[in-house]
């Protein structure tokens, strides 16, 4: 199965640098709309049999041009939603953002039992996204529009060949695209997929002037020390 994971376009709260994870969430900025249009162009050569989106408004708006181009009906799945910020929701201070990213880092270092403050464990987040991927595996090629932290966590946990020393994996801007090939494993253990490409830049090269939100980039101090033994 070929799986194309697309981060949504820029939102007003990305520009404000807020941990905005609750449904339904805001729409897109004018730049975000342009980025969504560019996604369809960037994926013109890709086969896509089905299109899945989260229950947050920004993924529906991001998927709309691609859906229209391919005559696909986006399938809404709550399991693709962003990793909940819990007690940190709508905060933009450095301490809150560091706490959120540190929890993701702990998961990627192997401890899925850690809990986001006031929200889910890594096991719970992985399980819900895995369930959507398992459903989608009925198709050979699927695109999913999801969120910055969610895509980074799932792709990094499942991707057998991700090497954090390669800085290409540090960034996932709005409408960044990660492509993987593999099959659902039915286990919480790492692996099962190989990353074919990690395009962290916005679709069409439409940069948001670094206004991609707090989950767009892992700094060196936030990067897991080890992942899959690498």
C-alpha positions as CSV (number, residue, x, y, z in Angstrom):
1,X,0.0,0.0,0.0
2,X,1.2,3.5,-0.8
3,X,0.2,6.1,1.8
4,X,0.5,9.8,1.2
5,X,0.2,12.0,4.3
6,X,-0.5,15.7,3.8
7,X,-0.4,18.3,6.4
8,X,-3.2,20.9,6.2
9,X,-2.7,24.4,4.8
10,X,-1.9,27.4,7.0
11,X,-4.5,28.6,9.5
12,X,-4.8,31.8,11.5
13,X,-3.7,30.1,14.7
14,X,-0.6,28.7,12.9
15,X,0.3,32.3,12.2
16,X,-0.3,33.1,15.9
17,X,1.8,30.2,17.0
18,X,-0.9,28.5,19.1
19,X,-1.4,24.9,20.1
20,X,-4.8,24.6,18.4
21,X,-5.9,21.0,18.4
22,X,-9.7,21.0,19.2
23,X,-12.5,20.4,16.7
24,X,-13.7,21.9,14.6
25,X,-10.9,24.5,14.6
26,X,-10.4,27.4,12.2
27,X,-10.3,27.6,8.5
28,X,-7.4,28.5,6.3
29,X,-5.6,31.8,5.6
30,X,-5.4,33.1,2.1
31,X,-2.0,31.5,1.9
32,X,-3.4,28.3,3.2
33,X,-6.0,28.3,0.4
34,X,-3.2,28.8,-2.1
35,X,-1.2,26.0,-0.5
36,X,-4.3,23.7,-0.8
37,X,-4.5,24.4,-4.5
38,X,-0.9,23.6,-4.9
39,X,-1.2,20.2,-3.3
40,X,-3.2,18.9,-6.2
41,X,-0.4,20.0,-8.6
42,X,2.3,18.5,-6.5
43,X,0.5,15.1,-6.5
44,X,-0.5,15.2,-10.2
45,X,1.7,12.1,-10.9
46,X,0.5,10.1,-7.9
47,X,-2.2,7.4,-8.1
48,X,-4.8,8.1,-5.4
49,X,-7.7,5.6,-4.9
50,X,-9.2,7.2,-1.8
51,X,-8.9,10.4,0.2
52,X,-9.3,10.6,4.0
53,X,-9.4,13.7,6.2
54,X,-9.7,14.4,9.9
55,X,-12.8,16.0,11.6
56,X,-11.1,19.4,11.7
57,X,-12.2,22.1,9.3
58,X,-8.7,22.8,8.0
59,X,-8.2,19.3,6.5
60,X,-11.5,19.5,4.6
61,X,-10.6,22.8,3.1
62,X,-7.1,21.5,2.2
63,X,-8.4,18.4,0.6
64,X,-11.1,20.1,-1.5
65,X,-9.0,21.0,-4.6
66,X,-7.5,17.5,-4.7
67,X,-10.9,15.9,-4.2
68,X,-12.3,18.0,-7.0
69,X,-9.4,17.2,-9.4
70,X,-9.7,13.4,-8.8
71,X,-13.5,13.2,-8.4
72,X,-13.0,11.7,-4.9
73,X,-15.3,12.1,-1.9
74,X,-13.2,12.8,1.2
75,X,-13.9,10.4,4.0
76,X,-13.9,12.0,7.5
77,X,-12.2,10.0,10.2
78,X,-11.8,11.4,13.7
79,X,-8.7,9.2,14.2
80,X,-6.7,11.5,11.9
81,X,-7.2,14.5,14.1
82,X,-4.3,16.4,15.6
83,X,-2.7,15.1,18.8
84,X,-4.7,16.8,21.5
85,X,-2.9,19.5,23.5
86,X,-5.2,18.8,26.5
87,X,-4.3,21.3,29.3
88,X,-2.1,23.2,26.8
89,X,-4.8,23.9,24.3
90,X,-4.6,27.4,22.7
91,X,-1.4,28.3,24.5
92,X,1.5,29.8,22.6
93,X,4.2,30.4,25.2
94,X,7.5,28.7,25.0
95,X,7.0,26.5,28.1
96,X,3.7,25.0,26.8
97,X,5.0,24.4,23.3
98,X,8.1,22.7,24.8
99,X,6.0,20.5,27.0
100,X,3.8,19.4,24.1
101,X,6.8,18.6,21.8
102,X,8.7,16.9,24.7
103,X,5.8,14.5,25.1
104,X,6.0,13.6,21.4
105,X,9.7,13.2,21.8
106,X,9.2,10.8,24.7
107,X,6.8,8.7,22.5
108,X,9.3,8.6,19.7
109,X,12.1,7.5,22.1
110,X,10.0,4.4,22.9
111,X,7.7,5.3,25.9
112,X,4.2,5.3,24.5
113,X,2.8,5.2,28.0
114,X,3.6,8.8,28.6
115,X,0.6,11.1,28.7
116,X,0.1,14.5,27.1
117,X,-0.9,16.8,30.0
118,X,-4.6,16.4,30.3
119,X,-4.9,14.3,27.2
120,X,-3.9,11.0,25.6
121,X,-1.0,8.5,25.9
122,X,1.1,7.6,22.9
123,X,-0.6,4.2,22.7
124,X,-4.0,5.9,22.4
125,X,-2.9,8.3,19.7
126,X,-1.2,5.5,17.7
127,X,-4.2,3.2,18.0
128,X,-6.7,5.7,16.6
129,X,-4.5,6.6,13.6
130,X,-3.6,3.0,13.0
131,X,-7.3,2.1,12.8
132,X,-7.8,4.5,9.9
133,X,-4.8,3.2,8.1
134,X,-6.0,-0.4,8.5
135,X,-9.4,0.6,7.1
136,X,-7.7,2.4,4.2
137,X,-5.5,-0.6,3.4
138,X,-8.4,-2.0,1.3
139,X,-7.0,0.4,-1.4
140,X,-3.6,0.4,-3.1
141,X,-2.9,4.1,-2.9
142,X,-4.4,6.5,-0.4
143,X,-4.0,10.2,0.5
144,X,-4.8,11.4,4.1
145,X,-4.9,15.0,5.1
146,X,-4.0,15.3,8.8
147,X,-1.9,17.5,11.1
148,X,1.7,18.4,11.9
149,X,2.3,16.6,15.2
150,X,0.1,13.6,14.2
151,X,1.9,13.0,10.9
152,X,5.3,13.5,12.4
153,X,4.6,11.0,15.3
154,X,2.9,8.3,13.2
155,X,5.3,8.4,10.3
156,X,8.3,8.4,12.6
157,X,7.0,5.6,14.7
158,X,6.0,3.5,11.7
159,X,8.8,4.4,9.4
160,X,11.6,1.8,9.6
161,X,14.1,3.9,7.8
162,X,13.8,7.3,9.5
163,X,17.1,8.7,10.6
164,X,16.9,11.8,12.9
165,X,20.4,12.8,12.1
166,X,19.1,13.7,8.6
167,X,17.7,17.3,9.0
168,X,15.1,16.7,6.2
169,X,13.0,15.0,8.9
170,X,13.1,18.0,11.2
171,X,10.6,20.0,9.2
172,X,7.0,19.5,8.2
173,X,5.5,22.8,7.1
174,X,1.9,23.4,6.2
175,X,1.0,21.2,3.2
176,X,4.3,19.2,3.7
177,X,3.9,15.7,2.2
178,X,5.2,12.4,3.6
179,X,4.9,9.3,1.4
180,X,5.3,5.8,2.8
181,X,4.9,2.2,1.6
182,X,4.0,-0.8,3.7
183,X,1.1,-2.6,5.4
184,X,-0.6,-2.3,8.8
185,X,1.1,-4.4,11.4
186,X,-1.6,-4.8,14.0
187,X,0.9,-4.1,16.7
188,X,2.0,-1.1,18.6
189,X,5.6,-2.0,18.0
190,X,7.6,0.3,15.8
191,X,8.0,-0.2,12.1
192,X,5.9,-1.7,9.3
193,X,6.4,1.1,6.8
194,X,9.3,2.6,4.8
195,X,9.4,6.3,4.1
196,X,9.7,6.9,0.4
197,X,9.8,10.7,0.5
198,X,9.6,13.4,3.2
199,X,8.8,16.8,1.6
200,X,8.8,19.1,4.5
201,X,8.4,22.3,2.5
202,X,4.9,23.7,1.6
203,X,3.3,22.4,-1.6
204,X,4.2,24.5,-4.5
205,X,7.0,26.1,-2.5
206,X,4.4,28.5,-1.0
207,X,6.2,29.4,2.2
208,X,4.4,30.9,5.2
209,X,7.3,33.1,6.3
210,X,8.0,30.6,9.1
211,X,4.3,31.0,10.3
212,X,3.6,27.2,10.1
213,X,2.7,26.8,13.8
214,X,4.5,25.2,16.7
215,X,4.5,21.7,15.3
216,X,6.2,22.5,12.0
217,X,9.8,21.9,13.1
218,X,11.7,19.9,15.7
219,X,14.7,21.8,16.9
220,X,17.9,19.9,17.7
221,X,17.1,19.8,21.4
222,X,13.6,18.4,20.7
223,X,14.9,15.6,18.3
224,X,14.7,12.1,19.8
225,X,18.1,10.7,20.7
226,X,17.3,7.4,19.1
227,X,14.6,5.9,16.9
228,X,14.6,2.3,15.8
229,X,18.2,2.0,17.0
230,X,19.4,4.7,14.7
